Amino acid sequence: MDRLDPKVNHAWHVAINRHCTNHKNYKPWMYEAKKMADEIPRIAHWFARERLGELPEIHRQCSHSSAVPIQDNHLTCCLGVECRKCPALLALDQADLSPEQIDAAKAWTCAAHILSSGSGIDTSEGYIKTVGDQMFWENVYSSLAGI
């Protein structure tokens, strides 16, 4: 499953911006649809990495930072649920599908669950993230706060 071509992503974004020329026409769901098109392959990728035991074992904020070991790296969705413990995703492990097809089914299911949970769900850090991703964002927010 391939992620969006950057040119397609950009052209799609420009078209949405043109449609939303004023606040009356603003359609946040259009931006979320574009984001979801790129998130689905990314989520499937991470489900495969977790299934194969290939999640990163170290976190490095940038090339100038020290490597920090990641304890118990796993995936968590933006609703705060550990993906490996989600009943809906665990049910899909029983499907008569290849592991890669199950990863894709889980990605679509996860994204649909997040979007159906209503507005106000913060997907700015991605629909799912690793412990390393969480470490990254915590460092960013601490830096911005001057902590």
Buried (B, 14 or more C-beta within 10 A) or exposed (E): EEBBEEEEBEEBBEEBEEEBEEEEEEEEEBBBEBBBBBBBBBBBBBBBBBBEEEBEEEBBBEEEEEEEEBEEBEBBBBBEBEBEEBEEBEEBEEEEEEEEEBBBBBBBBBBEBBBEEEEEBEBEEBBBBBBBBBBBBEBEEEEEEEE
